[in-house]
Amino acid sequence: MNIYLAEQERIRVLNGEDVFAIMQKVLLSENKIDRDKEHFQIVGIDADSRILFIELVVFGASPPLLSSPWKRSG
């Protein structure tokens, strides 16, 4: 599930608590069964701290996905 927002829908986020509240609403909008599965999502933010998109990268991975935002490949 990818969510792209129109210009007027873009919400400004100031801290992690803002992102948590938004992602909690996204998760609660899904089926009850899917809420217990692993979700790995990317939130795209512009230079003005407004959300551009929310992209689901991995859903219900088995074995669990291990990732590090600081690790570069190559």
Secondary structure by P-SEA (a helix, b strand, c coil): cbbbbccccbbbbccaaaaaaaaaaaaaaccccccccbbbbbbbbccccccccccccccccccbbbbbcccccc
